[in-house]
Amino acid sequence: LGLATGAVLGALTFNAVGISTVYVIAGYTLVVATVNFVVRERRRRLGLPL
């Protein structure tokens, strides 16, 4: 029973970490894309080369 519980907890923890990693990567990608977009728009408005 202890081993099974440990295996289940390990799987759940791994799942949670995997899901968190996906969210972190997605969030990071979104932030980078947003920053790039804002910088490009600002430069375009100011007439600077991209």
Sequence and secondary structure as in RCSB ss.txt:
>XXXX:A:sequence
LGLATGAVLGALTFNAVGISTVYVIAGYTLVVATVNFVVRERRRRLGLPL
>XXXX:A:secstr
 HHHHHHHHHHHHHHHHHHHHHHHHHHHHHHHHHHHHHHHHHHHHHT   
